[in-house]
Amino acid sequence: MRHRHLIAALTCIALVAMLALSNVAVAQTKGMIGINVLLKTDITQAILADLAKHGTVRDVVAEIKAVTLQAKASELATIQALPYVAAANPDAERTTGPVTTVAADDFSAGLSTWDLDAINVTDFGSDNRQVPYDGTGVYVAVLDTGLVSNWPAYFPAARIATQYAICFGGGGGEMGNVSTQPDKWQRDQNSHGTHVTSTIIGYNFLGNAINGVAPKATIIPVKVLNQNGSGWSSVIARGIMYIADLKADLLGGSPVVINMSLGGSALDPIEKAAIDYAISKGVIIVASAGNSGSAGMGYPGAYEPVISVAASGWIGEWTAAGWWHTLDVPDPTNPIDYYITDFSSRAKANQDLDVAAPGSWILGPYQTNGQISYYYLGGTSMASPHVAPAPAGRLSPCAGTLMPRAQASWMQQPL
C-alpha cells in the first residue's frame, strides 16, 4: 500500500504557535534576521568588534570558528565580503518534515514488529532476536523535539541518559542567542522525538514490551526543535557540538551516534562545520534523506559524511488485522516485497544517499492530547532510527530493506 498523500501531523499548542508567529512578525517588521558566519581564522576580539558594527553578536563557537549574528538582512552582502569571513548566510530553518499518521486501533500483544522483522533484527513472534548486537554500551543522541513528559510510561529509565539530556533554544535572529534550557528536553508536546526514540530502543505498548533495533542502547535526548517540530541550523549545530564534546570527554570509550530525523533545503556552513567537528571526535552521524520525492534530498542528510536514510515500505501493510505484528515478513528477503515510498527523497547531483530502511506505517508512541496513545507514522524521519544504532555495533546493513548504496542507486533517477 503506497502513500499517495502526506498529512502534516506535527502538532503544537495554539499559544506556542501564536507566540512564535508573533516573534517572527516582530523580527520581520524590524528587518532583522539571524546570520551564521564561518571565519577563515581564529575568532579574536577585534573580529567580534568589527562584526558588531554590522549587527549584534549572539553566539560564538570558537571550536569551529563560527559566530551567529542578529542583523538587518541588508547587511548580509557586506558581511559576506569581509576579508576574514569564509561563509555567511541566513540562519537556515530545519524541520522534521511532513509525516503520514493513522490512529492505531488494533492494540494486540506482540514483541516483533514488521519493520524489525524486515531488517532481520527480530523474527515473527517474541523473544527471538536474530542478531547478537543489542546496542549494549552504545549511546545514541536523538537530536529532535525531545521527549514527552510521561516518557517513563514508554521507556525504561535505565535506557535514557538523563544526566546528559539537554535542550537548546533560540536561533533564527528573531529569537536571539542560542541558549540551553534545563529540563525542557522532557517537556515536549510534539511527540516526534519520542516516536523516533521508540524505534531505537523499543517501547511499552499497554503493558507489552515491543522490541527495538538496539534495545540496550542508551538514548541521549537533545532537544533542538521547538514544540511545532521546527528549528534553526544554528541551534542544531550547538546540539551536535555538545555531543561531540561529550564523546571527547566523558564518553570517550563508548561508541556515540547522532540521529537527526530533520532537514532543510540547503547545507548551512556552521552546521557543516559542527558535523565535521563531531566526526573528528569519533561521532557517527545518521540523518533522514528528506520527504521531498524527486525534488531532491534535504540537509544535513545529503552531506557526504552523513549516513543518509531513505524510506521503504512492505507490500504486506494493511493486508490483515493487526498486520504490524501478526504477519510474518517472509525469509529470505525478496526485493519485490518492498518498495521505496513516494515521499522519500531521491538523490540529485552532488547529493549523497546511502541506505533505505522501513519508514512506512511505523507504529510508536505519539501523543496529541497529553494522554498515552500510539500512531502509525510515515516519513524518512522514521527510517533514520532503524539505521542509527547499526554502524556503532558493526551491524550489517544488508538485510531486508536496509539497502547498501549500490542497491539503492536507482533512487537517484527521476521518477
N, C-alpha and C positions, 0 to 999 in steps of 0.2 A: 504494500500500500504506500504509494509515494505521496509526499507532501506537495500539494499544489498551492496552498496558501499558507502564509505565515501570519500568526497573530502576535502582535507585540503584547506580551503578557507580564512585563515587569511593572509592578505596582508601586505606588508611593502614597504617603499621607497627603491629603489635599493641602494642609497648611504648609508642609515642607515644600511642596511644589510651588505654592503661591509665593513663599519667601524666596525660593530660588529664582523664579521668574522676575520677582521684584528686584533682586540684586543685579540680575543681568540687565534689566531695563535701566537701572541707575547707571551702571557702568557704560552702557551704550550711549546714554544721554551725555555722559562726560567724555565720550570718545576714547575711553581707556581700555586697553587690552593687556593680557599677560604676554610677555615676550621671553622666550627661552634663549639664552645666549651661551654659546660654547666658545671658549677662548683658545687662542693659539699658544698662550703662555700661562705660567702660573698666575693666580689671582694676587694682585697687590692692592694696597690702599689707594695708590694713585689711579689704578684702573677703576676701582669701585667709585672713587670720587668723580672720575670722568663720566662713567656710566650714569651717575646720579644727576648729571646735567641734562640727561635725556629722559629720566623717569625715576621712579622710586625702586631702589634695590629691595627685593622681597626675600630672597633666599640665596645662599652661597653654598655651593657643593665643591669644596676645594679639591677633593679626590679626583674628580673628572673635569676640573677647570670650567665649571658651569655656574651661571648666575641667572636668576629669574628677576624680571623687572615688571613693574606696572607702569605703563607709559601710554601716551597717545599713539594711536595707530599711525599717524603721520610721521612718527619718529623712527619707524621700523627701518626704512631705507637708509637713514642716517646711521643707525646703529650697525646695520649690516656692512656699511662701508668703513667702519672704524678699523684701523690697521691691526689691532690686536684681536679682532673678532674672527673666528673661524666659521661660525654659522650663527644665524639668528632667525627665529620665526615665531609666529604667534603660538602661544601655548595650545597644543592640539587636544581636542576633546577625544575621550575614549569612552566607549560604551560596551555593554555585554552583547549587544546585537539582539535582534528580534528572536523570540522563541515561540514554538508552537505548543500550546497547552491543551490538555483534555483532563477533566477531573477524573481521578481514579475511582471506580465504583465496584471493583472486584478485589477485595482485600483478603485473599486466601493465603494460607501459610506456605512458606517455601523459602529456601535459602539461596538457591541458584537462580539467577535471572537470565533472560535470553542473551543480553549483551555480554555478560561474563562467560556464558557458555560459548558464544560465538568466537570469542578470542581465546578459548580453551583455558581460561583461568579456573573455571569450575565446570562440572558436568551436570546433567539433569538430576534434580533431587537435592539432597542436602549432605553437608559434611563430606564433600568429595572433591577437594581442590586437586587440580591436575598438574600443578607446578609446585616445586618446593619453595619458591620465593613467596614470602608473605608480607614483605615490607619491614621486617624487623630491623631496627637501627636506622631506618631511613626517615628523614624529615622532608615533608612536602609543604612548602609555603604556598598557600592559596591566596593570591592577590586578587581580591574580588570585593564583594559588598560586606564581608564579614559574616558572622553567624547570628541567627535569630536568638532572642533572649532565652528561649527554652531549649537551647541546643542539647542540654543534658538528657532531654527526653528522647533524643535521637542517637546520640553518640556516647560511647564510654568515656568517662572523664580522663582516663589514662591515655587516650588517643589524641587529646587536644592539649598542645603545649601552651597553656595559659600564661606561663611565665615569659613567653616570648611574643605572645599575641599583641597586636598594636593597631592603631588607626592613624592614618594620615589624612588631613583635610586641607581645604583651601585650593590654591591654584587658579589658573584661568584669568588672572588680572582682577576681575571684579570681586574675588573672594580674598584678596590679599595674599599674605605669605603662606607657604606650606607649613603646617603645624601638626604636632602629634596631639591626639585626643584620647587620653586614658579611658579604658573600659568601653569606649564606643564600639569597639570591634564586635562586642556581643550584644549590641542593641539594634541589629539590622531589622528593617521592616520590609525588605525586598525579597529575601529568600534565595536569590541566585547563588550566592556563595555557599549556602547550606546545601543546596541540591548538588552542586559541584563536589563538595566535600563528601557527600554520601556515596558517590561513585568510587571514590578512592578507598575509603575505609569501611564502607557498608553502613547500615543504619538499622535502628529498631523500628519494625513495622508492626505496630499494635501488639507488641509483646513477642514478635517473631524476629529473630536475628537474620538480616539479609546480608549476604556476603559482599565483599568489596574487591577491587583489583588488588589492593595491598592492605588487608585488614589490620595488620600490626604496624603499619607505618604511623608516624606521629605528624599531626597536622599543625602548622603554624598559621593561624588566621591573620591576614594582613588586610585590613580594610582600606582600600584606595578608591572605591567608588561610593557615591552617595546613595541616598535612600531610593532614588529612582533608577539606579543602575548605571549612572554615567559619572564621568570624572575627567581629570586632566592628566596629560602625559608628565607634567612636572611632579604631580603627586605620585604617580606610578613609579617614576624614576626614584623618588625617595624611598618607596617601598622596596624596590629592587636593591638599592644601596644598603638598606637596613639588613636585608637577608644576606647580602654579600659580606657585610661586616660581621654578622653572626657566624657565618661559615669560617671566616678568617680568624675568629677569636674563640668563642665558646663551643662551636660545633665543628671545629677543625677536623676531628677524627671521624665524622659521620657524613654519609652521602646526603647532599642537600639539593632539592629540586624546587624550582619555582613553576607553578601552574598559573597561566594568565588566560582565562576564558573571557577575553575582551579584545578590543581592537579599534582602529581608526583608519582613515584613508591614506595617511602619509606617515613616513618614518620621522619621528622627532629627534633632533640631534642630541638632546640631553638624555632622552630615553635610550637611544642607541649607545651613548657613552656609558650609561648605567649598566646596560646589558653586557657590554664588553668588559666593564669592571668586574661584574659578578662572575662572568665566565673565567676571568683571570684568577679569581679566588677559588675556582673549582665548582661553582654552582652550575647545575644543568637547568636550562630554561625551555619550557614547553608552552606553546600558545595555540589558541584556536586559529584556524585559517580564515574565518570570516563567513558571513551568511549572505554574500552578495552574488552568488552564482557565477555567471560568465563575466560579470563586471570586474572580477579580479579579487585578489586576497587583501586582507586587512593587515595592518601593522600593530604590534611588532611581529606577528606570525610570519610575514613574508620576508623578514630579515634573515639572511642566510644562516647565521649561527644558532638561530632559534629553531627548535624542533616544532614544526607546524603540523596541525592535525585537521584533516577534512572529516566530514560526517558521512557515515554509511548507514544503511538500513537492511532489514531482513525481510524476505518475501513472506515469512510466516506471521508477520504482525497482524493482529486483529482477526485471525482465522479461527479462533476458538475462545471460549470463555476463560478468563484468567491466563491468556496466552503468554504473558510476560514471564510466568514462572511454571506454567503447566505443560508447555510444549518443549520437546527435546530438540535442540538445534542439531541437525544431522552431522555425524562424523563419518569419514573425514570431511574436511571443509571443501565445499564446491563453490567456486566463484559465482556461478549462475544463481545461487541462492541469495545473493546480496546485490545491493545497488548503491550508487552514490546519490545522495539526496539532491533534489533540485536546488535547494538554497545554498548548498555547500560551495564555497568559493573555489573557482578554478584558477590555477596559476597563470599569470600573464608574463610577458617578457620581463626579465630581471627580478622575478619573484620566485621564491623557493618554497615548494610544497613537498613535505616529507612522507607522511603516512595518512591513512584513513582509519577511523575506528568508529564503533557504534555511536551514533548521535541522533538517532531517530526514535522517538517514543521511549525515552528513558524515564523510568519511574523513580521518584525520590521525594523526600520531604520538601514541601513548598507551601508556605503559609500566606494566605491573603487576608486573614482576619484575626491573626494572633492565636488561632487555635491549631492544634495538631492536625495536619492534613497532608495529602500526598497528591502529586500531579505528574502526568507524563509531560516531559519537556523535549523539544527537538531543536537542535542547533549545534554548531561546531563547539559551542561552549560545553556541551555535554560530551562531545567526543574527546576533547583535550584531556580530561582527568582519567580517561581509560588508558592514556599513554604515559602521563606524567610520572608515575612511580616506576615504570618499567626500566628506563635507562640506568637508574641508580642501582637496581638489582640485577642488571645484565639479563633481564628477562627478554627472551627472543620475541621480536615484534612481528613474527611471520605467520602467526596462526590466525585463523578466522578472517575477520575483516580488518585486522590490523595489518595494513599492507605496506611493504617497503616502497621507497620512492620509485624504483624501477617498475613495480607493478601498478603504481598509481599515475604513471606518466601520461596516460591517455586523458587524465583530467585537465591537462594543460592545454587541450584543444578546445576551441569554441564550441558551444552547444549547437 
